[in-house]
Amino acid sequence: MLIFHHSFIENQQFYKVTSIDEIKNTPPNSIILSDFDKTIITYAKDQQLTFAIQVTTIVELVLAAASQASFLLVSKGFSTIAQQIADDYMYDAKILLIGNSEEDIEFCALNGIDGIIFL
């Protein structure tokens, strides 16, 4: 299981952006994090950046995965269906539950979710 932004685990940081200008100001080799925004997704894909998209619907999930997002961030209520779709279609993107507590780590483990991110 992937675990990001937990105080016990050191790994790459995700940088929340809302515009292309903000992407240009992130450190090299950053993981860009955005809400579902077609302009940002297109830019990140064209620049061959590693990026994560927070998705809230099945359509956003499918489009973000097709756009070569590396990570798809989802709420707890959407996580199991998102993971099932990702598994069925063998997405390269990893499903990350947006966690609120360490109990969510157990939820991910029991439900086969790829990982968790604490924002």
N, CA, C and O atoms as a printed pandas DataFrame, in Angstrom:
     atom_number atom_name residue_name chain_id  residue_number  x_coord  y_coord  z_coord
0              1         N          MET        A               1    0.847   -1.185    0.000
1              2        CA          MET        A               1    0.000    0.000    0.000
2              3         C          MET        A               1    0.893    1.249    0.000
3              4         O          MET        A               1    1.888    1.326    0.721
4              5         N          LEU        A               2    0.511    2.203   -0.815
5              6        CA          LEU        A               2    1.211    3.490   -0.860
6              7         C          LEU        A               2    0.670    4.395    0.250
7              8         O          LEU        A               2   -0.538    4.446    0.485
8              9         N          ILE        A               3    1.564    5.099    0.922
9             10        CA          ILE        A               3    1.163    6.036    1.973
10            11         C          ILE        A               3    1.910    7.343    1.741
11            12         O          ILE        A               3    3.141    7.373    1.719
12            13         N          PHE        A               4    1.157    8.418    1.569
13            14        CA          PHE        A               4    1.753    9.733    1.315
14            15         C          PHE        A               4    1.316   10.730    2.380
15            16         O          PHE        A               4    0.185   10.701    2.867
16            17         N          HIS        A               5    2.251   11.614    2.725
17            18        CA          HIS        A               5    2.028   12.739    3.635
18            19         C          HIS        A               5    1.678   12.288    5.053
19            20         O          HIS        A               5    0.943   12.976    5.761
20            21         N          HIS        A               6    2.193   11.157    5.458
21            22        CA          HIS        A               6    2.051   10.710    6.845
22            23         C          HIS        A               6    3.357   11.052    7.556
23            24         O          HIS        A               6    4.435   10.900    6.983
24            25         N          SER        A               7    3.264   11.509    8.796
25            26        CA          SER        A               7    4.460   11.954    9.518
26            27         C          SER        A               7    5.482   10.836    9.721
27            28         O          SER        A               7    6.662   11.120    9.926
28            29         N          PHE        A               8    5.063    9.591    9.670
29            30        CA          PHE        A               8    5.951    8.453    9.894
30            31         C          PHE        A               8    6.652    7.997    8.621
31            32         O          PHE        A               8    7.676    7.317    8.688
32            33         N          ILE        A               9    6.112    8.364    7.469
33            34        CA          ILE        A               9    6.623    7.894    6.179
34            35         C          ILE        A               9    7.176    9.084    5.395
35            36         O          ILE        A               9    6.482   10.078    5.181
36            37         N          GLU        A              10    8.428    8.966    4.973
37            38        CA          GLU        A              10    9.022   10.030    4.162
38            39         C          GLU        A              10    8.952    9.630    2.690
39            40         O          GLU        A              10    9.424    8.559    2.307
40            41         N          ASN        A              11    8.368   10.487    1.880
41            42        CA          ASN        A              11    8.271   10.212    0.446
42            43         C          ASN        A              11    8.026   11.516   -0.303
43            44         O          ASN        A              11    8.054   12.598    0.284
44            45         N          GLN        A              12    7.787   11.399   -1.597
45            46        CA          GLN        A              12    7.580   12.588   -2.423
46            47         C          GLN        A              12    6.376   13.396   -1.952
47            48         O          GLN        A              12    5.388   12.856   -1.453
48            49         N          GLN        A              13    6.495   14.695   -2.126
49            50        CA          GLN        A              13    5.412   15.600   -1.763
50            51         C          GLN        A              13    4.540   15.899   -2.981
51            52         O          GLN        A              13    5.019   15.979   -4.113
52            53         N          PHE        A              14    3.275   16.056   -2.717
53            54        CA          PHE        A              14    2.325   16.490   -3.734
54            55         C          PHE        A              14    2.156   18.001   -3.572
55            56         O          PHE        A              14    2.086   18.502   -2.450
56            57         N          TYR        A              15    2.092   18.721   -4.682
57            58        CA          TYR        A              15    1.943   20.172   -4.652
58            59         C          TYR        A              15    0.610   20.546   -5.269
59            60         O          TYR        A              15    0.400   20.374   -6.469
60            61         N          LYS        A              16   -0.284   21.057   -4.444
61            62        CA          LYS        A              16   -1.625   21.451   -4.882
62            63         C          LYS        A              16   -1.519   22.706   -5.741
63            64         O          LYS        A              16   -0.927   23.705   -5.332
64            65         N          VAL        A              17   -2.101   22.640   -6.937
65            66        CA          VAL        A              17   -2.086   23.781   -7.848
66            67         C          VAL        A              17   -3.495   24.039   -8.363
67            68         O          VAL        A              17   -4.338   23.144   -8.417
68            69         N          THR        A              18   -3.720   25.287   -8.739
69            70        CA          THR        A              18   -5.010   25.660   -9.323
70            71         C          THR        A              18   -4.845   26.342  -10.678
71            72         O          THR        A              18   -5.825   26.735  -11.310
72            73         N          SER        A              19   -3.583   26.480  -11.121
73            74        CA          SER        A              19   -3.330   27.130  -12.413
74            75         C          SER        A              19   -2.015   26.634  -13.006
75            76         O          SER        A              19   -1.184   26.049  -12.310
76            77         N          ILE        A              20   -1.844   26.875  -14.286
77            78        CA          ILE        A              20   -0.599   26.506  -14.953
78            79         C          ILE        A              20    0.563   27.319  -14.396
79            80         O          ILE        A              20    1.669   26.793  -14.271
80            81         N          ASP        A              21    0.342   28.582  -14.060
81            82        CA          ASP        A              21    1.411   29.398  -13.473
82            83         C          ASP        A              21    1.921   28.790  -12.176
83            84         O          ASP        A              21    3.122   28.826  -11.911
84            85         N          GLU        A              22    1.028   28.231  -11.363
85            86        CA          GLU        A              22    1.459   27.591  -10.121
86            87         C          GLU        A              22    2.293   26.342  -10.410
87            88         O          GLU        A              22    3.230   26.038   -9.672
88            89         N          ILE        A              23    1.959   25.621  -11.476
89            90        CA          ILE        A              23    2.755   24.444  -11.844
90            91         C          ILE        A              23    4.182   24.870  -12.156
91            92         O          ILE        A              23    5.135   24.203  -11.755
92            93         N          LYS        A              24    4.326   25.971  -12.865
93            94        CA          LYS        A              24    5.654   26.444  -13.260
94            95         C          LYS        A              24    6.510   26.831  -12.062
95            96         O          LYS        A              24    7.732   26.917  -12.186
96            97         N          ASN        A              25    5.898   27.067  -10.904
97            98        CA          ASN        A              25    6.630   27.465   -9.706
98            99         C          ASN        A              25    6.866   26.319   -8.720
99           100         O          ASN        A              25    7.346   26.549   -7.611
100          101         N          THR        A              26    6.534   25.093   -9.112
101          102        CA          THR        A              26    6.788   23.958   -8.226
102          103         C          THR        A              26    8.214   23.455   -8.436
103          104         O          THR        A              26    8.795   23.665   -9.501
104          105         N          PRO        A              27    8.773   22.800   -7.436
105          106        CA          PRO        A              27   10.133   22.243   -7.596
106          107         C          PRO        A              27   10.184   21.201   -8.713
107          108         O          PRO        A              27    9.170   20.580   -9.035
108          109         N          PRO        A              28   11.362   21.012   -9.300
109          110        CA          PRO        A              28   11.506   19.988  -10.339
110          111         C          PRO        A              28   11.129   18.607   -9.778
111          112         O          PRO        A              28   11.316   18.340   -8.591
112          113         N          ASN        A              29   10.607   17.754  -10.630
113          114        CA          ASN        A              29   10.207   16.394  -10.264
114          115         C          ASN        A              29    9.130   16.345   -9.188
115          116         O          ASN        A              29    9.032   15.371   -8.441
116          117         N          SER        A              30    8.325   17.396   -9.114
117          118        CA          SER        A              30    7.216   17.423   -8.167
118          119         C          SER        A              30    6.075   16.555   -8.670
119          120         O          SER        A              30    5.971   16.267   -9.862
120          121         N          ILE        A              31    5.229   16.149   -7.751
121          122        CA          ILE        A              31    3.962   15.535   -8.135
122          123         C          ILE        A              31    2.919   16.649   -8.043
123          124         O          ILE        A              31    2.645   17.168   -6.960
124          125         N          ILE        A              32    2.352   17.001   -9.167
125          126        CA          ILE        A              32    1.352   18.052   -9.239
126          127         C          ILE        A              32    0.004   17.471   -8.817
127          128         O          ILE        A              32   -0.383   16.395   -9.273
128          129         N          LEU        A              33   -0.701   18.177   -7.958
129          130        CA          LEU        A              33   -2.026   17.758   -7.504
130          131         C          LEU        A              33   -3.033   18.837   -7.862
131          132         O          LEU        A              33   -2.834   20.015   -7.565
132          133         N          SER        A              34   -4.118   18.421   -8.506
133          134        CA          SER        A              34   -5.142   19.368   -8.928
134          135         C          SER        A              34   -6.511   18.724   -8.814
135          136         O          SER        A              34   -6.651   17.502   -8.865
136          137         N          ASP        A              35   -7.521   19.576   -8.659
137          138        CA          ASP        A              35   -8.878   19.112   -8.865
138          139         C          ASP        A              35   -9.009   18.800  -10.354
139          140         O          ASP        A              35   -8.123   19.147  -11.135
140          141         N          PHE        A              36  -10.091   18.158  -10.754
141          142        CA          PHE        A              36  -10.291   17.838  -12.165
142          143         C          PHE        A              36  -10.456   19.134  -12.949
143          144         O          PHE        A              36  -11.459   19.836  -12.812
144          145         N          ASP        A              37   -9.461   19.438  -13.768
145          146        CA          ASP        A              37   -9.436   20.656  -14.575
146          147         C          ASP        A              37   -8.783   20.285  -15.903
147          148         O          ASP        A              37   -7.594   19.969  -15.943
148          149         N          LYS        A              38   -9.544   20.320  -16.974
149          150        CA          LYS        A              38   -9.040   19.858  -18.270
150          151         C          LYS        A              38   -7.817   20.635  -18.741
151          152         O          LYS        A              38   -6.935   20.060  -19.378
152          153         N          THR        A              39   -7.746   21.928  -18.443
153          154        CA          THR        A              39   -6.604   22.736  -18.861
154          155         C          THR        A              39   -5.339   22.285  -18.139
155          156         O          THR        A              39   -4.291   22.124  -18.764
156          157         N          ILE        A              40   -5.432   22.082  -16.842
157          158        CA          ILE        A              40   -4.267   21.646  -16.063
158          159         C          ILE        A              40   -3.865   20.229  -16.462
159          160         O          ILE        A              40   -2.678   19.940  -16.614
160          161         N          ILE        A              41   -4.834   19.354  -16.630
161          162        CA          ILE        A              41   -4.537   17.975  -17.028
162          163         C          ILE        A              41   -3.827   17.946  -18.383
163          164         O          ILE        A              41   -2.829   17.244  -18.542
164          165         N          THR        A              42   -4.326   18.689  -19.339
165          166        CA          THR        A              42   -3.709   18.732  -20.669
166          167         C          THR        A              42   -2.285   19.258  -20.593
167          168         O          THR        A              42   -1.380   18.698  -21.211
168          169         N          TYR        A              43   -2.084   20.336  -19.835
169          170        CA          TYR        A              43   -0.738   20.905  -19.693
170          171         C          TYR        A              43    0.214   19.885  -19.051
171          172         O          TYR        A              43    1.319   19.665  -19.547
172          173         N          ALA        A              44   -0.218   19.272  -17.959
173          174        CA          ALA        A              44    0.636   18.312  -17.248
174          175         C          ALA        A              44    0.987   17.131  -18.147
175          176         O          ALA        A              44    2.127   16.668  -18.157
176          177         N          LYS        A              45    0.013   16.653  -18.891
177          178        CA          LYS        A              45    0.262   15.539  -19.810
178          179         C          LYS        A              45    1.232   15.955  -20.912
179          180         O          LYS        A              45    2.182   15.228  -21.203
180          181         N          ASP        A              46    1.006   17.113  -21.526
181          182        CA          ASP        A              46    1.869   17.589  -22.602
182          183         C          ASP        A              46    3.305   17.826  -22.143
183          184         O          ASP        A              46    4.248   17.643  -22.911
184          185         N          GLN        A              47    3.463   18.236  -20.881
185          186        CA          GLN        A              47    4.799   18.497  -20.321
186          187         C          GLN        A              47    5.425   17.236  -19.719
187          188         O          GLN        A              47    6.536   17.281  -19.191
188          189         N          GLN        A              48    4.712   16.121  -19.801
189          190        CA          GLN        A              48    5.153   14.831  -19.271
190          191         C          GLN        A              48    5.488   14.914  -17.782
191          192         O          GLN        A              48    6.500   14.385  -17.324
192          193         N          LEU        A              49    4.611   15.593  -17.041
193          194        CA          LEU        A              49    4.774   15.730  -15.602
194          195         C          LEU        A              49    4.096   14.566  -14.887
195          196         O          LEU        A              49    3.186   13.935  -15.425
196          197         N          THR        A              50    4.545   14.298  -13.690
197          198        CA          THR        A              50    3.844   13.356  -12.832
198          199         C          THR        A              50    2.739   14.145  -12.149
199          200         O          THR        A              50    3.003   15.148  -11.487
200          201         N          PHE        A              51    1.493   13.687  -12.312
201          202        CA          PHE        A              51    0.401   14.456  -11.731
202          203         C          PHE        A              51   -0.684   13.571  -11.143
203          204         O          PHE        A              51   -0.882   12.421  -11.535
204          205         N          ALA        A              52   -1.375   14.165  -10.184
205          206        CA          ALA        A              52   -2.471   13.511   -9.480
206          207         C          ALA        A              52   -3.708   14.382   -9.627
207          208         O          ALA        A              52   -3.630   15.610   -9.588
208          209         N          ILE        A              53   -4.848   13.728   -9.795
209          210        CA          ILE        A              53   -6.104   14.454   -9.965
210          211         C          ILE        A              53   -7.100   13.981   -8.915
211          212         O          ILE        A              53   -7.313   12.783   -8.728
212          213         N          GLN        A              54   -7.699   14.944   -8.239
213          214        CA          GLN        A              54   -8.774   14.615   -7.311
214          215         C          GLN        A              54  -10.058   14.503   -8.110
215          216         O          GLN        A              54  -10.484   15.460   -8.757
216          217         N          VAL        A              55  -10.677   13.319   -8.063
217          218        CA          VAL        A              55  -11.881   13.064   -8.848
218          219         C          VAL        A              55  -13.059   12.777   -7.929
219          220         O          VAL        A              55  -12.902   12.252   -6.826
220          221         N          THR        A              56  -14.252   13.139   -8.417
221          222        CA          THR        A              56  -15.455   12.939   -7.610
222          223         C          THR        A              56  -16.531   12.139   -8.327
223          224         O          THR        A              56  -17.533   11.760   -7.720
224          225         N          THR        A              57  -16.330   11.878   -9.616
225          226        CA          THR        A              57  -17.319   11.125  -10.385
226          227         C          THR        A              57  -16.625   10.040  -11.206
227          228         O          THR        A              57  -15.409   10.070  -11.393
228          229         N          ILE        A              58  -17.398    9.103  -11.680
229          230        CA          ILE        A              58  -16.850    8.041  -12.521
230          231         C          ILE        A              58  -16.311    8.619  -13.831
231          232         O          ILE        A              58  -15.260    8.190  -14.309
232          233         N          VAL        A              59  -17.012    9.577  -14.406
233          234        CA          VAL        A              59  -16.541   10.188  -15.654
234          235         C          VAL        A              59  -15.185   10.855  -15.439
235          236         O          VAL        A              59  -14.278   10.676  -16.252
236          237         N          GLU        A              60  -15.033   11.622  -14.358
237          238        CA          GLU        A              60  -13.738   12.243  -14.064
238          239         C          GLU        A              60  -12.661   11.184  -13.858
239          240         O          GLU        A              60  -11.536   11.348  -14.330
240          241         N          LEU        A              61  -12.985   10.121  -13.172
241          242        CA          LEU        A              61  -12.043    9.029  -12.932
242          243         C          LEU        A              61  -11.536    8.449  -14.248
243          244         O          LEU        A              61  -10.330    8.302  -14.445
244          245         N          VAL        A              62  -12.457    8.124  -15.142
245          246        CA          VAL        A              62  -12.103    7.517  -16.418
246          247         C          VAL        A              62  -11.282    8.481  -17.271
247          248         O          VAL        A              62  -10.276    8.084  -17.859
248          249         N          LEU        A              63  -11.699    9.737  -17.343
249          250        CA          LEU        A              63  -10.972   10.713  -18.162
250          251         C          LEU        A              63   -9.586   11.004  -17.600
251          252         O          LEU        A              63   -8.623   11.116  -18.359
252          253         N          ALA        A              64   -9.476   11.128  -16.291
253          254        CA          ALA        A              64   -8.165   11.395  -15.674
254          255         C          ALA        A              64   -7.217   10.218  -15.890
255          256         O          ALA        A              64   -6.035   10.416  -16.173
256          257         N          ALA        A              65   -7.727    9.004  -15.759
257          258        CA          ALA        A              65   -6.891    7.823  -16.006
258          259         C          ALA        A              65   -6.456    7.759  -17.467
259          260         O          ALA        A              65   -5.307    7.430  -17.759
260          261         N          ALA        A              66   -7.364    8.070  -18.378
261          262        CA          ALA        A              66   -7.039    8.065  -19.805
262          263         C          ALA        A              66   -6.042    9.160  -20.163
263          264         O          ALA        A              66   -5.354    9.073  -21.180
264          265         N          SER        A              67   -5.966   10.188  -19.328
265          266        CA          SER        A              67   -5.045   11.304  -19.565
266          267         C          SER        A              67   -3.678   11.063  -18.948
267          268         O          SER        A              67   -2.840   11.963  -18.916
268          269         N          GLN        A              68   -3.453    9.864  -18.465
269          270        CA          GLN        A              68   -2.163    9.435  -17.929
270          271         C          GLN        A              68   -1.827   10.035  -16.575
271          272         O          GLN        A              68   -0.653   10.223  -16.255
272          273         N          ALA        A              69   -2.848   10.341  -15.772
273          274        CA          ALA        A              69   -2.577   10.749  -14.391
274          275         C          ALA        A              69   -1.922    9.575  -13.672
275          276         O          ALA        A              69   -2.261    8.420  -13.928
276          277         N          SER        A              70   -0.993    9.867  -12.779
277          278        CA          SER        A              70   -0.328    8.810  -12.020
278          279         C          SER        A              70   -1.131    8.384  -10.804
279          280         O          SER        A              70   -1.078    7.229  -10.380
280          281         N          PHE        A              71   -1.881    9.340  -10.246
281          282        CA          PHE        A              71   -2.664    9.084   -9.049
282          283         C          PHE        A              71   -4.049    9.697   -9.195
283          284         O          PHE        A              71   -4.207   10.783   -9.753
284          285         N          LEU        A              72   -5.047    8.987   -8.686
285          286        CA          LEU        A              72   -6.419    9.482   -8.679
286          287         C          LEU        A              72   -6.868    9.515   -7.224
287          288         O          LEU        A              72   -6.996    8.472   -6.584
288          289         N          LEU        A              73   -7.106   10.709   -6.707
289          290        CA          LEU        A              73   -7.475   10.883   -5.310
290          291         C          LEU        A              73   -8.987   10.873   -5.174
291          292         O          LEU        A              73   -9.699   11.542   -5.923
292          293         N          VAL        A              74   -9.464   10.102   -4.202
293          294        CA          VAL        A              74  -10.903    9.915   -4.047
294          295         C          VAL        A              74  -11.302    9.975   -2.576
295          296         O          VAL        A              74  -10.480    9.773   -1.682
296          297         N          SER        A              75  -12.578   10.256   -2.348
297          298        CA          SER        A              75  -13.131   10.249   -0.999
298          299         C          SER        A              75  -13.363    8.806   -0.552
299          300         O          SER        A              75  -13.361    7.883   -1.367
300          301         N          LYS        A              76  -13.558    8.633    0.730
301          302        CA          LYS        A              76  -13.795    7.294    1.273
302          303         C          LYS        A              76  -15.044    6.662    0.655
303          304         O          LYS        A              76  -15.035    5.477    0.320
304          305         N          GLY        A              77  -16.108    7.437    0.502
305          306        CA          GLY        A              77  -17.340    6.913   -0.051
306          307         C          GLY        A              77  -17.239    6.473   -1.498
307          308         O          GLY        A              77  -18.024    5.637   -1.947
308          309         N          PHE        A              78  -16.291    7.019   -2.228
309          310        CA          PHE        A              78  -16.114    6.719   -3.648
310          311         C          PHE        A              78  -14.961    5.738   -3.878
311          312         O          PHE        A              78  -14.786    5.240   -4.990
312          313         N          SER        A              79  -14.187    5.463   -2.850
313          314        CA          SER        A              79  -12.932    4.725   -3.016
314          315         C          SER        A              79  -13.108    3.293   -3.502
315          316         O          SER        A              79  -12.346    2.846   -4.359
316          317         N          THR        A              80  -14.086    2.564   -2.981
317          318        CA          THR        A              80  -14.210    1.154   -3.376
318          319         C          THR        A              80  -14.673    1.003   -4.823
319          320         O          THR        A              80  -14.191    0.121   -5.534
320          321         N          ILE        A              81  -15.592    1.841   -5.262
321          322        CA          ILE        A              81  -16.043    1.773   -6.661
322          323         C          ILE        A              81  -14.924    2.233   -7.594
323          324         O          ILE        A              81  -14.731    1.658   -8.665
324          325         N          ALA        A              82  -14.182    3.275   -7.185
325          326        CA          ALA        A              82  -13.066    3.756   -8.002
326          327         C          ALA        A              82  -11.998    2.673   -8.135
327          328         O          ALA        A              82  -11.451    2.467   -9.219
328          329         N          GLN        A              83  -11.704    1.985   -7.041
329          330        CA          GLN        A              83  -10.697    0.928   -7.090
330          331         C          GLN        A              83  -11.162   -0.225   -7.965
331          332         O          GLN        A              83  -10.367   -0.795   -8.712
332          333         N          GLN        A              84  -12.433   -0.574   -7.881
333          334        CA          GLN        A              84  -12.966   -1.660   -8.707
334          335         C          GLN        A              84  -12.855   -1.321  -10.199
335          336         O          GLN        A              84  -12.473   -2.167  -11.008
336          337         N          ILE        A              85  -13.188   -0.089  -10.551
337          338        CA          ILE        A              85  -13.073    0.339  -11.950
338          339         C          ILE        A              85  -11.612    0.309  -12.392
339          340         O          ILE        A              85  -11.299   -0.175  -13.480
340          341         N          ALA        A              86  -10.726    0.824  -11.553
341          342        CA          ALA        A              86   -9.295    0.831  -11.882
342          343         C          ALA        A              86   -8.766   -0.587  -12.065
343          344         O          ALA        A              86   -7.970   -0.845  -12.968
344          345         N          ASP        A              87   -9.205   -1.496  -11.219
345          346        CA          ASP        A              87   -8.771   -2.889  -11.345
346          347         C          ASP        A              87   -9.347   -3.544  -12.596
347          348         O          ASP        A              87   -8.640   -4.253  -13.313
348          349         N          ASP        A              88  -10.632   -3.307  -12.855
349          350        CA          ASP        A              88  -11.282   -3.910  -14.021
350          351         C          ASP        A              88  -10.620   -3.489  -15.329
351          352         O          ASP        A              88  -10.459   -4.297  -16.244
352          353         N          TYR        A              89  -10.239   -2.219  -15.406
353          354        CA          TYR        A              89   -9.646   -1.697  -16.639
354          355         C          TYR        A              89   -8.125   -1.639  -16.583
355          356         O          TYR        A              89   -7.486   -1.122  -17.499
356          357         N          MET        A              90   -7.550   -2.165  -15.518
357          358        CA          MET        A              90   -6.091   -2.242  -15.332
358          359         C          MET        A              90   -5.410   -0.884  -15.543
359          360         O          MET        A              90   -4.432   -0.778  -16.283
360          361         N          TYR        A              91   -5.933    0.134  -14.893
361          362        CA          TYR        A              91   -5.340    1.464  -14.982
362          363         C          TYR        A              91   -3.917    1.459  -14.433
363          364         O          TYR        A              91   -3.613    0.760  -13.466
364          365         N          ASP        A              92   -3.060    2.240  -15.057
365          366        CA          ASP        A              92   -1.728    2.466  -14.502
366          367         C          ASP        A              92   -1.812    3.384  -13.291
367          368         O          ASP        A              92   -1.003    3.277  -12.369
368          369         N          ALA        A              93   -2.786    4.282  -13.291
369          370        CA          ALA        A              93   -2.954    5.222  -12.182
370          371         C          ALA        A              93   -3.314    4.473  -10.907
371          372         O          ALA        A              93   -4.048    3.486  -10.939
372          373         N          LYS        A              94   -2.794    4.950   -9.794
373          374        CA          LYS        A              94   -3.086    4.371   -8.489
374          375         C          LYS        A              94   -4.205    5.162   -7.818
375          376         O          LYS        A              94   -4.229    6.392   -7.872
376          377         N          ILE        A              95   -5.119    4.451   -7.193
377          378        CA          ILE        A              95   -6.208    5.070   -6.449
378          379         C          ILE        A              95   -5.694    5.391   -5.049
379          380         O          ILE        A              95   -5.181    4.516   -4.351
380          381         N          LEU        A              96   -5.836    6.659   -4.644
381          382        CA          LEU        A              96   -5.432    7.084   -3.304
382          383         C          LEU        A              96   -6.640    7.623   -2.563
383          384         O          LEU        A              96   -7.298    8.554   -3.026
384          385         N          LEU        A              97   -6.930    7.038   -1.411
385          386        CA          LEU        A              97   -7.977    7.546   -0.535
386          387         C          LEU        A              97   -7.463    8.803    0.143
387          388         O          LEU        A              97   -6.336    8.823    0.637
388          389         N          ILE        A              98   -8.264    9.839    0.172
389          390        CA          ILE        A              98   -7.918   11.043    0.933
390          391         C          ILE        A              98   -8.243   10.730    2.390
391          392         O          ILE        A              98   -9.409   10.710    2.785
392          393         N          GLY        A              99   -7.212   10.489    3.176
393          394        CA          GLY        A              99   -7.384   10.036    4.550
394          395         C          GLY        A              99   -7.501   11.172    5.549
395          396         O          GLY        A              99   -6.960   12.263    5.367
396          397         N          ASN        A             100   -8.232   10.866    6.615
397          398        CA          ASN        A             100   -8.402   11.827    7.703
398          399         C          ASN        A             100   -7.793   11.337    9.006
399          400         O          ASN        A             100   -7.490   12.135    9.892
400          401         N          SER        A             101   -7.611   10.023    9.124
401          402        CA          SER        A             101   -7.054    9.458   10.348
402          403         C          SER        A             101   -6.332    8.160   10.013
403          404         O          SER        A             101   -6.483    7.620    8.916
404          405         N          GLU        A             102   -5.546    7.662   10.967
405          406        CA          GLU        A             102   -4.831    6.410   10.738
406          407         C          GLU        A             102   -5.786    5.233   10.576
407          408         O          GLU        A             102   -5.405    4.212   10.003
408          409         N          GLU        A             103   -7.007    5.348   11.063
409          410        CA          GLU        A             103   -8.000    4.287   10.860
410          411         C          GLU        A             103   -8.286    4.075    9.369
411          412         O          GLU        A             103   -8.674    2.985    8.948
412          413         N          ASP        A             104   -8.089    5.127    8.587
413          414        CA          ASP        A             104   -8.308    5.004    7.149
414          415         C          ASP        A             104   -7.270    4.097    6.490
415          416         O          ASP        A             104   -7.529    3.544    5.422
416          417         N          ILE        A             105   -6.098    3.936    7.111
417          418        CA          ILE        A             105   -5.100    2.993    6.593
418          419         C          ILE        A             105   -5.670    1.582    6.644
419          420         O          ILE        A             105   -5.532    0.814    5.692
420          421         N          GLU        A             106   -6.311    1.245    7.757
421          422        CA          GLU        A             106   -6.930   -0.070    7.886
422          423         C          GLU        A             106   -8.045   -0.253    6.853
423          424         O          GLU        A             106   -8.170   -1.320    6.252
424          425         N          PHE        A             107   -8.848    0.787    6.652
425          426        CA          PHE        A             107   -9.912    0.729    5.645
426          427         C          PHE        A             107   -9.319    0.402    4.277
427          428         O          PHE        A             107   -9.844   -0.450    3.560
428          429         N          CYS        A             108   -8.233    1.071    3.915
429          430        CA          CYS        A             108   -7.592    0.816    2.613
430          431         C          CYS        A             108   -7.106   -0.625    2.525
431          432         O          CYS        A             108   -7.316   -1.299    1.516
432          433         N          ALA        A             109   -6.462   -1.089    3.577
433          434        CA          ALA        A             109   -5.926   -2.446    3.568
434          435         C          ALA        A             109   -7.039   -3.483    3.430
435          436         O          ALA        A             109   -6.895   -4.456    2.690
436          437         N          LEU        A             110   -8.125   -3.280    4.129
437          438        CA          LEU        A             110   -9.226   -4.248    4.099
438          439         C          LEU        A             110  -10.015   -4.213    2.796
439          440         O          LEU        A             110  -10.656   -5.197    2.427
440          441         N          ASN        A             111   -9.966   -3.081    2.102
441          442        CA          ASN        A             111  -10.753   -2.921    0.867
442          443         C          ASN        A             111   -9.908   -2.927   -0.403
443          444         O          ASN        A             111  -10.430   -2.674   -1.489
444          445         N          GLY        A             112   -8.629   -3.209   -0.285
445          446        CA          GLY        A             112   -7.775   -3.321   -1.465
446          447         C          GLY        A             112   -7.516   -2.016   -2.187
447          448         O          GLY        A             112   -7.239   -2.019   -3.387
448          449         N          ILE        A             113   -7.600   -0.893   -1.477
449          450        CA          ILE        A             113   -7.328    0.413   -2.084
450          451         C          ILE        A             113   -5.813    0.541   -2.262
451          452         O          ILE        A             113   -5.049    0.157   -1.377
452          453         N          ASP        A             114   -5.380    1.077   -3.403
453          454        CA          ASP        A             114   -3.950    1.156   -3.711
454          455         C          ASP        A             114   -3.142    1.913   -2.667
455          456         O          ASP        A             114   -2.005    1.548   -2.370
456          457         N          GLY        A             115   -3.736    2.977   -2.107
457          458        CA          GLY        A             115   -2.976    3.777   -1.145
458          459         C          GLY        A             115   -3.801    4.844   -0.508
459          460         O          GLY        A             115   -5.010    4.942   -0.718
460          461         N          ILE        A             116   -3.117    5.656    0.287
461          462        CA          ILE        A             116   -3.766    6.726    1.045
462          463         C          ILE        A             116   -2.871    7.951    1.033
463          464         O          ILE        A             116   -1.645    7.847    1.012
464          465         N          ILE        A             117   -3.508    9.111    1.049
465          466        CA          ILE        A             117   -2.782   10.363    1.157
466          467         C          ILE        A             117   -3.459   11.198    2.231
467          468         O          ILE        A             117   -4.684   11.318    2.264
468          469         N          PHE        A             118   -2.653   11.769    3.101
469          470        CA          PHE        A             118   -3.168   12.655    4.142
470          471         C          PHE        A             118   -2.898   14.084    3.694
471          472         O          PHE        A             118   -1.745   14.500    3.581
472          473         N          LEU        A             119   -3.960   14.829    3.440
473          474        CA          LEU        A             119   -3.792   16.214    2.959
474          475         C          LEU        A             119   -3.934   17.212    4.042
475          476         O          LEU        A             119   -3.820   18.412    3.793
